[in-house]
């Protein structure tokens, strides 16, 4: 059994190296796929870099302003309710 496996191994390795046309085509396909992978990565990185400023600007938008300061939230509070931000009448402005 061991002898049969060694014969097949030798036959497979000798036929793989004896076909230069096939090896050349596989090499060219490998180079083409590598170039395509690099191009795809460059496109993805470009899209991410362009989209990050637009997504981060939505987080810093002003929903409410009080005395010239920007706040994201405005909550109705009673007279004795706690306010962690700026109180104006019955409203609390905070981030």
SEFIZA-3560 file (N, C-alpha, C; in Angstrom, 3 decimals):
REM SEFIZA-3560
<numar><xx>0.822</xx><yy>-1.194</yy><zz>0.000</zz><atom>N</atom></numar>
<numar><xx>0.000</xx><yy>0.000</yy><zz>0.000</zz><atom>CA</atom></numar>
<numar><xx>0.866</xx><yy>1.258</yy><zz>0.000</zz><atom>C</atom></numar>
<numar><xx>1.904</xx><yy>1.290</yy><zz>0.810</zz><atom>N</atom></numar>
<numar><xx>2.795</xx><yy>2.443</yy><zz>0.888</zz><atom>CA</atom></numar>
<numar><xx>3.466</xx><yy>2.682</yy><zz>-0.462</zz><atom>C</atom></numar>
<numar><xx>3.813</xx><yy>1.614</yy><zz>-1.160</zz><atom>N</atom></numar>
<numar><xx>4.470</xx><yy>1.708</yy><zz>-2.456</zz><atom>CA</atom></numar>
<numar><xx>3.544</xx><yy>2.369</yy><zz>-3.477</zz><atom>C</atom></numar>
<numar><xx>2.265</xx><yy>2.055</yy><zz>-3.449</zz><atom>N</atom></numar>
<numar><xx>1.295</xx><yy>2.615</yy><zz>-4.387</zz><atom>CA</atom></numar>
<numar><xx>1.155</xx><yy>4.117</yy><zz>-4.154</zz><atom>C</atom></numar>
<numar><xx>1.103</xx><yy>4.559</yy><zz>-2.913</zz><atom>N</atom></numar>
<numar><xx>0.988</xx><yy>5.983</yy><zz>-2.620</zz><atom>CA</atom></numar>
<numar><xx>2.214</xx><yy>6.749</yy><zz>-3.106</zz><atom>C</atom></numar>
<numar><xx>3.393</xx><yy>6.200</yy><zz>-2.926</zz><atom>N</atom></numar>
<numar><xx>4.600</xx><yy>6.868</yy><zz>-3.393</zz><atom>CA</atom></numar>
<numar><xx>4.634</xx><yy>6.978</yy><zz>-4.914</zz><atom>C</atom></numar>
<numar><xx>4.151</xx><yy>5.983</yy><zz>-5.623</zz><atom>N</atom></numar>
<numar><xx>4.110</xx><yy>6.027</yy><zz>-7.085</zz><atom>CA</atom></numar>
<numar><xx>3.180</xx><yy>7.138</yy><zz>-7.546</zz><atom>C</atom></numar>
<numar><xx>2.010</xx><yy>7.276</yy><zz>-6.941</zz><atom>N</atom></numar>
<numar><xx>1.077</xx><yy>8.333</yy><zz>-7.319</zz><atom>CA</atom></numar>
<numar><xx>1.636</xx><yy>9.715</yy><zz>-6.990</zz><atom>C</atom></numar>
<numar><xx>2.338</xx><yy>9.842</yy><zz>-5.890</zz><atom>N</atom></numar>
<numar><xx>2.934</xx><yy>11.121</yy><zz>-5.518</zz><atom>CA</atom></numar>
<numar><xx>3.989</xx><yy>11.538</yy><zz>-6.521</zz><atom>C</atom></numar>
<numar><xx>4.842</xx><yy>10.627</yy><zz>-6.930</zz><atom>N</atom></numar>
<numar><xx>5.881</xx><yy>10.928</yy><zz>-7.913</zz><atom>CA</atom></numar>
<numar><xx>5.251</xx><yy>11.269</yy><zz>-9.250</zz><atom>C</atom></numar>
<numar><xx>4.216</xx><yy>10.559</yy><zz>-9.645</zz><atom>N</atom></numar>
<numar><xx>3.564</xx><yy>10.817</yy><zz>-10.928</zz><atom>CA</atom></numar>
<numar><xx>2.888</xx><yy>12.185</yy><zz>-10.915</zz><atom>C</atom></numar>
<numar><xx>2.264</xx><yy>12.556</yy><zz>-9.812</zz><atom>N</atom></numar>
<numar><xx>1.572</xx><yy>13.842</yy><zz>-9.739</zz><atom>CA</atom></numar>
<numar><xx>2.566</xx><yy>14.994</yy><zz>-9.756</zz><atom>C</atom></numar>
<numar><xx>3.674</xx><yy>14.864</yy><zz>-9.043</zz><atom>N</atom></numar>
<numar><xx>4.628</xx><yy>15.958</yy><zz>-9.008</zz><atom>CA</atom></numar>
<numar><xx>5.361</xx><yy>16.099</yy><zz>-10.328</zz><atom>C</atom></numar>
<numar><xx>5.583</xx><yy>15.025</yy><zz>-11.038</zz><atom>N</atom></numar>
<numar><xx>6.285</xx><yy>15.134</yy><zz>-12.314</zz><atom>CA</atom></numar>
<numar><xx>5.390</xx><yy>15.708</yy><zz>-13.403</zz><atom>C</atom></numar>
<numar><xx>4.084</xx><yy>15.442</yy><zz>-13.362</zz><atom>N</atom></numar>
<numar><xx>3.194</xx><yy>16.015</yy><zz>-14.378</zz><atom>CA</atom></numar>
<numar><xx>2.904</xx><yy>17.481</yy><zz>-14.095</zz><atom>C</atom></numar>
<numar><xx>2.916</xx><yy>17.882</yy><zz>-12.841</zz><atom>N</atom></numar>
<numar><xx>2.632</xx><yy>19.279</yy><zz>-12.518</zz><atom>CA</atom></numar>
<numar><xx>3.728</xx><yy>20.193</yy><zz>-13.040</zz><atom>C</atom></numar>
<numar><xx>4.959</xx><yy>19.761</yy><zz>-13.010</zz><atom>N</atom></numar>
<numar><xx>6.060</xx><yy>20.600</yy><zz>-13.464</zz><atom>CA</atom></numar>
<numar><xx>6.329</xx><yy>20.480</yy><zz>-14.951</zz><atom>C</atom></numar>
<numar><xx>5.700</xx><yy>19.556</yy><zz>-15.637</zz><atom>N</atom></numar>
<numar><xx>6.009</xx><yy>19.340</yy><zz>-17.045</zz><atom>CA</atom></numar>
<numar><xx>5.065</xx><yy>20.073</yy><zz>-17.985</zz><atom>C</atom></numar>
<numar><xx>4.175</xx><yy>20.934</yy><zz>-17.469</zz><atom>N</atom></numar>
<numar><xx>3.242</xx><yy>21.666</yy><zz>-18.323</zz><atom>CA</atom></numar>
<numar><xx>3.475</xx><yy>23.165</yy><zz>-18.149</zz><atom>C</atom></numar>
<numar><xx>4.460</xx><yy>23.734</yy><zz>-18.845</zz><atom>N</atom></numar>
<numar><xx>4.763</xx><yy>25.152</yy><zz>-18.649</zz><atom>CA</atom></numar>
<numar><xx>3.649</xx><yy>26.086</yy><zz>-19.119</zz><atom>C</atom></numar>
<numar><xx>2.882</xx><yy>25.692</yy><zz>-20.106</zz><atom>N</atom></numar>
<numar><xx>1.777</xx><yy>26.538</yy><zz>-20.574</zz><atom>CA</atom></numar>
<numar><xx>0.715</xx><yy>26.717</yy><zz>-19.510</zz><atom>C</atom></numar>
<numar><xx>0.377</xx><yy>25.618</yy><zz>-18.842</zz><atom>N</atom></numar>
<numar><xx>-0.607</xx><yy>25.689</yy><zz>-17.772</zz><atom>CA</atom></numar>
<numar><xx>-0.069</xx><yy>26.487</yy><zz>-16.589</zz><atom>C</atom></numar>
<numar><xx>1.209</xx><yy>26.295</yy><zz>-16.272</zz><atom>N</atom></numar>
<numar><xx>1.813</xx><yy>27.050</yy><zz>-15.182</zz><atom>CA</atom></numar>
<numar><xx>1.831</xx><yy>28.538</yy><zz>-15.492</zz><atom>C</atom></numar>
<numar><xx>2.073</xx><yy>28.897</yy><zz>-16.730</zz><atom>N</atom></numar>
<numar><xx>2.078</xx><yy>30.310</yy><zz>-17.124</zz><atom>CA</atom></numar>
<numar><xx>0.683</xx><yy>30.914</yy><zz>-16.999</zz><atom>C</atom></numar>
<numar><xx>-0.326</xx><yy>30.164</yy><zz>-17.429</zz><atom>N</atom></numar>
<numar><xx>-1.708</xx><yy>30.662</yy><zz>-17.317</zz><atom>CA</atom></numar>
<numar><xx>-2.115</xx><yy>30.840</yy><zz>-15.859</zz><atom>C</atom></numar>
<numar><xx>-1.728</xx><yy>29.880</yy><zz>-15.020</zz><atom>N</atom></numar>
<numar><xx>-2.042</xx><yy>30.005</yy><zz>-13.594</zz><atom>CA</atom></numar>
<numar><xx>-1.313</xx><yy>31.196</yy><zz>-12.971</zz><atom>C</atom></numar>
<numar><xx>-0.076</xx><yy>31.437</yy><zz>-13.386</zz><atom>N</atom></numar>
<numar><xx>0.667</xx><yy>32.583</yy><zz>-12.885</zz><atom>CA</atom></numar>
<numar><xx>0.033</xx><yy>33.890</yy><zz>-13.292</zz><atom>C</atom></numar>
<numar><xx>-0.405</xx><yy>33.962</yy><zz>-14.558</zz><atom>N</atom></numar>
<numar><xx>-1.067</xx><yy>35.182</yy><zz>-15.034</zz><atom>CA</atom></numar>
<numar><xx>-2.403</xx><yy>35.392</yy><zz>-14.324</zz><atom>C</atom></numar>
<numar><xx>-3.137</xx><yy>34.316</yy><zz>-14.089</zz><atom>N</atom></numar>
<numar><xx>-4.408</xx><yy>34.436</yy><zz>-13.369</zz><atom>CA</atom></numar>
<numar><xx>-4.160</xx><yy>34.904</yy><zz>-11.939</zz><atom>C</atom></numar>
<numar><xx>-3.104</xx><yy>34.410</yy><zz>-11.326</zz><atom>N</atom></numar>
<numar><xx>-2.773</xx><yy>34.821</yy><zz>-9.966</zz><atom>CA</atom></numar>
<numar><xx>-2.423</xx><yy>36.307</yy><zz>-9.910</zz><atom>C</atom></numar>
<numar><xx>-1.646</xx><yy>36.777</yy><zz>-10.860</zz><atom>N</atom></numar>
<numar><xx>-1.295</xx><yy>38.203</yy><zz>-10.910</zz><atom>CA</atom></numar>
<numar><xx>-2.548</xx><yy>39.046</yy><zz>-11.140</zz><atom>C</atom></numar>
<numar><xx>-3.409</xx><yy>38.608</yy><zz>-12.065</zz><atom>N</atom></numar>
<numar><xx>-4.650</xx><yy>39.348</yy><zz>-12.335</zz><atom>CA</atom></numar>
<numar><xx>-5.543</xx><yy>39.445</yy><zz>-11.114</zz><atom>C</atom></numar>
<numar><xx>-5.678</xx><yy>38.332</yy><zz>-10.378</zz><atom>N</atom></numar>
<numar><xx>-6.508</xx><yy>38.356</yy><zz>-9.172</zz><atom>CA</atom></numar>
<numar><xx>-5.889</xx><yy>39.237</yy><zz>-8.092</zz><atom>C</atom></numar>
<numar><xx>-4.577</xx><yy>39.245</yy><zz>-7.999</zz><atom>N</atom></numar>
<numar><xx>-3.915</xx><yy>40.103</yy><zz>-7.018</zz><atom>CA</atom></numar>
<numar><xx>-4.152</xx><yy>41.572</yy><zz>-7.326</zz><atom>C</atom></numar>
<numar><xx>-4.034</xx><yy>41.947</yy><zz>-8.598</zz><atom>N</atom></numar>
<numar><xx>-4.273</xx><yy>43.337</yy><zz>-9.004</zz><atom>CA</atom></numar>
<numar><xx>-5.724</xx><yy>43.716</yy><zz>-8.750</zz><atom>C</atom></numar>
<numar><xx>-6.659</xx><yy>42.818</yy><zz>-9.069</zz><atom>N</atom></numar>
<numar><xx>-8.079</xx><yy>43.100</yy><zz>-8.833</zz><atom>CA</atom></numar>
<numar><xx>-8.350</xx><yy>43.279</yy><zz>-7.344</zz><atom>C</atom></numar>
<numar><xx>-7.696</xx><yy>42.478</yy><zz>-6.502</zz><atom>N</atom></numar>
<numar><xx>-7.874</xx><yy>42.620</yy><zz>-5.057</zz><atom>CA</atom></numar>
<numar><xx>-7.372</xx><yy>43.952</yy><zz>-4.552</zz><atom>C</atom></numar>
<numar><xx>-6.225</xx><yy>44.398</yy><zz>-5.056</zz><atom>N</atom></numar>
<numar><xx>-5.685</xx><yy>45.698</yy><zz>-4.644</zz><atom>CA</atom></numar>
<numar><xx>-6.607</xx><yy>46.822</yy><zz>-5.078</zz><atom>C</atom></numar>
<numar><xx>-7.132</xx><yy>46.744</yy><zz>-6.304</zz><atom>N</atom></numar>
<numar><xx>-8.044</xx><yy>47.789</yy><zz>-6.798</zz><atom>CA</atom></numar>
<numar><xx>-9.307</xx><yy>47.839</yy><zz>-5.950</zz><atom>C</atom></numar>
<numar><xx>-9.853</xx><yy>46.689</yy><zz>-5.606</zz><atom>N</atom></numar>
<numar><xx>-11.068</xx><yy>46.650</yy><zz>-4.780</zz><atom>CA</atom></numar>
<numar><xx>-10.794</xx><yy>47.237</yy><zz>-3.400</zz><atom>C</atom></numar>
<numar><xx>-9.655</xx><yy>46.920</yy><zz>-2.811</zz><atom>N</atom></numar>
<numar><xx>-9.326</xx><yy>47.471</yy><zz>-1.496</zz><atom>CA</atom></numar>
<numar><xx>-9.176</xx><yy>48.985</yy><zz>-1.562</zz><atom>C</atom></numar>
<numar><xx>-8.542</xx><yy>49.495</yy><zz>-2.617</zz><atom>N</atom></numar>
<numar><xx>-8.386</xx><yy>50.948</yy><zz>-2.767</zz><atom>CA</atom></numar>
<numar><xx>-9.751</xx><yy>51.619</yy><zz>-2.896</zz><atom>C</atom></numar>
<numar><xx>-10.661</xx><yy>51.018</yy><zz>-3.644</zz><atom>N</atom></numar>
<numar><xx>-12.012</xx><yy>51.582</yy><zz>-3.809</zz><atom>CA</atom></numar>
<numar><xx>-12.745</xx><yy>51.588</yy><zz>-2.462</zz><atom>C</atom></numar>
<numar><xx>-12.667</xx><yy>50.497</yy><zz>-1.716</zz><atom>N</atom></numar>
<numar><xx>-13.366</xx><yy>50.425</yy><zz>-0.428</zz><atom>CA</atom></numar>
<numar><xx>-12.801</xx><yy>51.447</yy><zz>0.552</zz><atom>C</atom></numar>
<numar><xx>-11.473</xx><yy>51.569</yy><zz>0.614</zz><atom>N</atom></numar>
<numar><xx>-10.864</xx><yy>52.539</yy><zz>1.524</zz><atom>CA</atom></numar>
<numar><xx>-11.262</xx><yy>53.956</yy><zz>1.148</zz><atom>C</atom></numar>
<numar><xx>-11.310</xx><yy>54.249</yy><zz>-0.156</zz><atom>N</atom></numar>
<numar><xx>-11.719</xx><yy>55.579</yy><zz>-0.613</zz><atom>CA</atom></numar>
<numar><xx>-13.153</xx><yy>55.885</yy><zz>-0.204</zz><atom>C</atom></numar>
<numar><xx>-14.043</xx><yy>54.925</yy><zz>-0.366</zz><atom>N</atom></numar>
<numar><xx>-15.445</xx><yy>55.130</yy><zz>0.016</zz><atom>CA</atom></numar>
<numar><xx>-15.567</xx><yy>55.363</yy><zz>1.523</zz><atom>C</atom></numar>
<numar><xx>-14.830</xx><yy>54.599</yy><zz>2.320</zz><atom>N</atom></numar>
<numar><xx>-14.898</xx><yy>54.767</yy><zz>3.774</zz><atom>CA</atom></numar>
<numar><xx>-14.355</xx><yy>56.124</yy><zz>4.192</zz><atom>C</atom></numar>
<numar><xx>-13.227</xx><yy>56.535</yy><zz>3.605</zz><atom>N</atom></numar>
<numar><xx>-12.627</xx><yy>57.821</yy><zz>3.974</zz><atom>CA</atom></numar>
<numar><xx>-13.534</xx><yy>58.975</yy><zz>3.596</zz><atom>C</atom></numar>
<numar><xx>-14.222</xx><yy>58.879</yy><zz>2.464</zz><atom>N</atom></numar>
<numar><xx>-15.121</xx><yy>59.953</yy><zz>2.034</zz><atom>CA</atom></numar>
<numar><xx>-16.374</xx><yy>59.986</yy><zz>2.903</zz><atom>C</atom></numar>
<numar><xx>-16.889</xx><yy>58.825</yy><zz>3.308</zz><atom>N</atom></numar>
<numar><xx>-18.164</xx><yy>58.800</yy><zz>4.038</zz><atom>CA</atom></numar>
<numar><xx>-18.026</xx><yy>59.112</yy><zz>5.520</zz><atom>C</atom></numar>
<numar><xx>-16.853</xx><yy>58.988</yy><zz>6.106</zz><atom>N</atom></numar>
<numar><xx>-16.696</xx><yy>59.227</yy><zz>7.551</zz><atom>CA</atom></numar>
<numar><xx>-17.025</xx><yy>60.667</yy><zz>7.953</zz><atom>C</atom></numar>
<numar><xx>-16.552</xx><yy>61.701</yy><zz>7.243</zz><atom>N</atom></numar>
<numar><xx>-16.915</xx><yy>63.060</yy><zz>7.670</zz><atom>CA</atom></numar>
<numar><xx>-18.420</xx><yy>63.330</yy><zz>7.639</zz><atom>C</atom></numar>
<numar><xx>-19.131</xx><yy>62.731</yy><zz>6.674</zz><atom>N</atom></numar>
<numar><xx>-20.570</xx><yy>62.954</yy><zz>6.592</zz><atom>CA</atom></numar>
<numar><xx>-21.301</xx><yy>62.275</yy><zz>7.738</zz><atom>C</atom></numar>
<numar><xx>-20.867</xx><yy>61.084</yy><zz>8.134</zz><atom>N</atom></numar>
<numar><xx>-21.559</xx><yy>60.396</yy><zz>9.214</zz><atom>CA</atom></numar>
<numar><xx>-21.246</xx><yy>61.025</yy><zz>10.567</zz><atom>C</atom></numar>
<numar><xx>-20.016</xx><yy>61.519</yy><zz>10.759</zz><atom>N</atom></numar>
<numar><xx>-19.684</xx><yy>62.117</yy><zz>12.053</zz><atom>CA</atom></numar>
<numar><xx>-20.315</xx><yy>63.495</yy><zz>12.220</zz><atom>C</atom></numar>
<numar><xx>-20.596</xx><yy>64.188</yy><zz>11.109</zz><atom>N</atom></numar>
<numar><xx>-21.211</xx><yy>65.500</yy><zz>11.236</zz><atom>CA</atom></numar>
<numar><xx>-22.658</xx><yy>65.401</yy><zz>11.709</zz><atom>C</atom></numar>
<numar><xx>-23.320</xx><yy>64.274</yy><zz>11.443</zz><atom>N</atom></numar>
<numar><xx>-24.700</xx><yy>64.127</yy><zz>11.905</zz><atom>CA</atom></numar>
<numar><xx>-24.759</xx><yy>63.963</yy><zz>13.419</zz><atom>C</atom></numar>
<numar><xx>-23.672</xx><yy>63.450</yy><zz>14.045</zz><atom>N</atom></numar>
<numar><xx>-23.662</xx><yy>63.288</yy><zz>15.493</zz><atom>CA</atom></numar>
<numar><xx>-23.468</xx><yy>64.619</yy><zz>16.207</zz><atom>C</atom></numar>
<numar><xx>-22.852</xx><yy>65.583</yy><zz>15.567</zz><atom>N</atom></numar>
<numar><xx>-22.563</xx><yy>66.844</yy><zz>16.231</zz><atom>CA</atom></numar>
<numar><xx>-23.547</xx><yy>67.944</yy><zz>15.839</zz><atom>C</atom></numar>
<numar><xx>-24.661</xx><yy>67.581</yy><zz>15.237</zz><atom>N</atom></numar>
<numar><xx>-25.607</xx><yy>68.604</yy><zz>14.807</zz><atom>CA</atom></numar>
<numar><xx>-26.359</xx><yy>69.182</yy><zz>16.004</zz><atom>C</atom></numar>
<numar><xx>-26.729</xx><yy>70.430</yy><zz>15.863</zz><atom>N</atom></numar>
<numar><xx>-27.472</xx><yy>71.114</yy><zz>16.921</zz><atom>CA</atom></numar>
<numar><xx>-28.962</xx><yy>70.817</yy><zz>16.776</zz><atom>C</atom></numar>
<numar><xx>-29.526</xx><yy>70.254</yy><zz>17.796</zz><atom>N</atom></numar>
<numar><xx>-30.974</xx><yy>70.091</yy><zz>17.811</zz><atom>CA</atom></numar>
<numar><xx>-31.631</xx><yy>71.307</yy><zz>18.457</zz><atom>C</atom></numar>
<numar><xx>-30.957</xx><yy>71.815</yy><zz>19.503</zz><atom>N</atom></numar>
<numar><xx>-31.489</xx><yy>72.967</yy><zz>20.233</zz><atom>CA</atom></numar>
<numar><xx>-30.334</xx><yy>73.900</yy><zz>20.582</zz><atom>C</atom></numar>
<numar><xx>-30.629</xx><yy>75.194</yy><zz>20.600</zz><atom>N</atom></numar>
<numar><xx>-29.634</xx><yy>76.167</yy><zz>21.049</zz><atom>CA</atom></numar>
<numar><xx>-30.226</xx><yy>76.980</yy><zz>22.192</zz><atom>C</atom></numar>
<numar><xx>-29.372</xx><yy>77.274</yy><zz>23.160</zz><atom>N</atom></numar>
<numar><xx>-29.766</xx><yy>78.100</yy><zz>24.292</zz><atom>CA</atom></numar>
<numar><xx>-28.593</xx><yy>79.007</yy><zz>24.630</zz><atom>C</atom></numar>
<numar><xx>-28.813</xx><yy>80.304</yy><zz>24.553</zz><atom>N</atom></numar>
<numar><xx>-27.791</xx><yy>81.315</yy><zz>24.796</zz><atom>CA</atom></numar>
<numar><xx>-26.547</xx><yy>81.078</yy><zz>23.938</zz><atom>C</atom></numar>
<numar><xx>-26.765</xx><yy>80.700</yy><zz>22.691</zz><atom>N</atom></numar>
<numar><xx>-25.667</xx><yy>80.501</yy><zz>21.743</zz><atom>CA</atom></numar>
<numar><xx>-24.927</xx><yy>79.190</yy><zz>21.877</zz><atom>C</atom></numar>
<numar><xx>-25.347</xx><yy>78.315</yy><zz>22.770</zz><atom>N</atom></numar>
<numar><xx>-24.692</xx><yy>77.021</yy><zz>22.950</zz><atom>CA</atom></numar>
<numar><xx>-25.558</xx><yy>75.931</yy><zz>22.331</zz><atom>C</atom></numar>
<numar><xx>-24.892</xx><yy>74.978</yy><zz>21.726</zz><atom>N</atom></numar>
<numar><xx>-25.579</xx><yy>73.888</yy><zz>21.028</zz><atom>CA</atom></numar>
<numar><xx>-25.842</xx><yy>72.734</yy><zz>21.990</zz><atom>C</atom></numar>
<numar><xx>-27.082</xx><yy>72.236</yy><zz>21.989</zz><atom>N</atom></numar>
<numar><xx>-27.466</xx><yy>71.079</yy><zz>22.805</zz><atom>CA</atom></numar>
<numar><xx>-28.214</xx><yy>70.087</yy><zz>21.941</zz><atom>C</atom></numar>
<numar><xx>-28.034</xx><yy>68.805</yy><zz>22.255</zz><atom>N</atom></numar>
<numar><xx>-28.728</xx><yy>67.766</yy><zz>21.485</zz><atom>CA</atom></numar>
<numar><xx>-30.108</xx><yy>67.438</yy><zz>22.050</zz><atom>C</atom></numar>
<numar><xx>-30.323</xx><yy>67.668</yy><zz>23.325</zz><atom>N</atom></numar>
<numar><xx>-31.584</xx><yy>67.271</yy><zz>23.955</zz><atom>CA</atom></numar>
<numar><xx>-32.226</xx><yy>68.433</yy><zz>24.704</zz><atom>C</atom></numar>
<numar><xx>-33.553</xx><yy>68.404</yy><zz>24.722</zz><atom>N</atom></numar>
<numar><xx>-34.349</xx><yy>69.387</yy><zz>25.461</zz><atom>CA</atom></numar>
<numar><xx>-35.442</xx><yy>68.598</yy><zz>26.172</zz><atom>C</atom></numar>
<numar><xx>-35.542</xx><yy>68.782</yy><zz>27.493</zz><atom>N</atom></numar>
<numar><xx>-36.486</xx><yy>68.000</yy><zz>28.287</zz><atom>CA</atom></numar>
<numar><xx>-37.309</xx><yy>68.928</yy><zz>29.159</zz><atom>C</atom></numar>
<numar><xx>-38.591</xx><yy>68.632</yy><zz>29.238</zz><atom>N</atom></numar>
<numar><xx>-39.470</xx><yy>69.400</yy><zz>30.114</zz><atom>CA</atom></numar>
<numar><xx>-39.218</xx><yy>68.964</yy><zz>31.553</zz><atom>C</atom></numar>
<numar><xx>-39.014</xx><yy>69.921</yy><zz>32.449</zz><atom>N</atom></numar>
<numar><xx>-38.793</xx><yy>69.623</yy><zz>33.869</zz><atom>CA</atom></numar>
<numar><xx>-39.689</xx><yy>70.507</yy><zz>34.707</zz><atom>C</atom></numar>
<numar><xx>-40.087</xx><yy>69.975</yy><zz>35.858</zz><atom>N</atom></numar>
<numar><xx>-40.843</xx><yy>70.780</yy><zz>36.816</zz><atom>CA</atom></numar>
<numar><xx>-39.874</xx><yy>71.666</yy><zz>37.596</zz><atom>C</atom></numar>
<numar><xx>-40.414</xx><yy>72.460</yy><zz>38.470</zz><atom>N</atom></numar>
<numar><xx>-39.610</xx><yy>73.412</yy><zz>39.228</zz><atom>CA</atom></numar>
<numar><xx>-38.554</xx><yy>72.719</yy><zz>40.086</zz><atom>C</atom></numar>
<numar><xx>-38.877</xx><yy>71.588</yy><zz>40.670</zz><atom>N</atom></numar>
<numar><xx>-37.955</xx><yy>70.927</yy><zz>41.587</zz><atom>CA</atom></numar>
<numar><xx>-37.204</xx><yy>69.750</yy><zz>40.959</zz><atom>C</atom></numar>
<numar><xx>-37.406</xx><yy>69.512</yy><zz>39.674</zz><atom>N</atom></numar>
<numar><xx>-36.699</xx><yy>68.413</yy><zz>38.996</zz><atom>CA</atom></numar>
<numar><xx>-35.231</xx><yy>68.763</yy><zz>38.791</zz><atom>C</atom></numar>
<numar><xx>-34.387</xx><yy>67.727</yy><zz>38.812</zz><atom>N</atom></numar>
<numar><xx>-32.949</xx><yy>67.899</yy><zz>38.598</zz><atom>CA</atom></numar>
<numar><xx>-32.666</xx><yy>68.122</yy><zz>37.115</zz><atom>C</atom></numar>
<numar><xx>-31.764</xx><yy>69.051</yy><zz>36.817</zz><atom>N</atom></numar>
<numar><xx>-31.349</xx><yy>69.319</yy><zz>35.443</zz><atom>CA</atom></numar>
<numar><xx>-29.828</xx><yy>69.242</yy><zz>35.379</zz><atom>C</atom></numar>
<numar><xx>-29.306</xx><yy>68.336</yy><zz>34.544</zz><atom>N</atom></numar>
<numar><xx>-27.853</xx><yy>68.170</yy><zz>34.443</zz><atom>CA</atom></numar>
<numar><xx>-27.225</xx><yy>69.157</yy><zz>33.461</zz><atom>C</atom></numar>
<numar><xx>-28.046</xx><yy>69.893</yy><zz>32.724</zz><atom>N</atom></numar>
<numar><xx>-27.527</xx><yy>70.854</yy><zz>31.758</zz><atom>CA</atom></numar>
<numar><xx>-27.896</xx><yy>72.272</yy><zz>32.134</zz><atom>C</atom></numar>
<numar><xx>-28.369</xx><yy>73.020</yy><zz>31.167</zz><atom>N</atom></numar>
<numar><xx>-28.794</xx><yy>74.408</yy><zz>31.380</zz><atom>CA</atom></numar>
<numar><xx>-30.309</xx><yy>74.447</yy><zz>31.523</zz><atom>C</atom></numar>
<numar><xx>-30.777</xx><yy>75.110</yy><zz>32.565</zz><atom>N</atom></numar>
<numar><xx>-32.212</xx><yy>75.229</yy><zz>32.793</zz><atom>CA</atom></numar>
<numar><xx>-32.700</xx><yy>76.575</yy><zz>32.279</zz><atom>C</atom></numar>
<numar><xx>-33.812</xx><yy>76.526</yy><zz>31.560</zz><atom>N</atom></numar>
<numar><xx>-34.456</xx><yy>77.738</yy><zz>31.094</zz><atom>CA</atom></numar>
<numar><xx>-35.953</xx><yy>77.561</yy><zz>31.299</zz><atom>C</atom></numar>
<numar><xx>-36.477</xx><yy>78.202</yy><zz>32.306</zz><atom>N</atom></numar>
<numar><xx>-37.897</xx><yy>78.030</yy><zz>32.625</zz><atom>CA</atom></numar>
<numar><xx>-38.157</xx><yy>76.602</yy><zz>33.034</zz><atom>C</atom></numar>
<numar><xx>-39.053</xx><yy>75.954</yy><zz>32.320</zz><atom>N</atom></numar>
<numar><xx>-39.373</xx><yy>74.560</yy><zz>32.607</zz><atom>CA</atom></numar>
<numar><xx>-38.683</xx><yy>73.594</yy><zz>31.653</zz><atom>C</atom></numar>
<numar><xx>-37.619</xx><yy>74.012</yy><zz>31.006</zz><atom>N</atom></numar>
<numar><xx>-36.893</xx><yy>73.155</yy><zz>30.074</zz><atom>CA</atom></numar>
<numar><xx>-35.449</xx><yy>72.998</yy><zz>30.499</zz><atom>C</atom></numar>
<numar><xx>-34.912</xx><yy>71.818</yy><zz>30.260</zz><atom>N</atom></numar>
<numar><xx>-33.512</xx><yy>71.524</yy><zz>30.535</zz><atom>CA</atom></numar>
<numar><xx>-32.841</xx><yy>71.161</yy><zz>29.219</zz><atom>C</atom></numar>
<numar><xx>-31.756</xx><yy>71.872</yy><zz>28.896</zz><atom>N</atom></numar>
<numar><xx>-30.991</xx><yy>71.607</yy><zz>27.680</zz><atom>CA</atom></numar>
<numar><xx>-29.710</xx><yy>70.872</yy><zz>28.072</zz><atom>C</atom></numar>
<numar><xx>-29.409</xx><yy>69.747</yy><zz>27.405</zz><atom>N</atom></numar>
<numar><xx>-28.217</xx><yy>68.974</yy><zz>27.746</zz><atom>CA</atom></numar>
<numar><xx>-27.765</xx><yy>68.128</yy><zz>26.547</zz><atom>C</atom></numar>
<numar><xx>-26.557</xx><yy>67.590</yy><zz>26.681</zz><atom>N</atom></numar>
<numar><xx>-26.000</xx><yy>66.712</yy><zz>25.634</zz><atom>CA</atom></numar>
<numar><xx>-26.116</xx><yy>65.273</yy><zz>26.028</zz><atom>C</atom></numar>
//
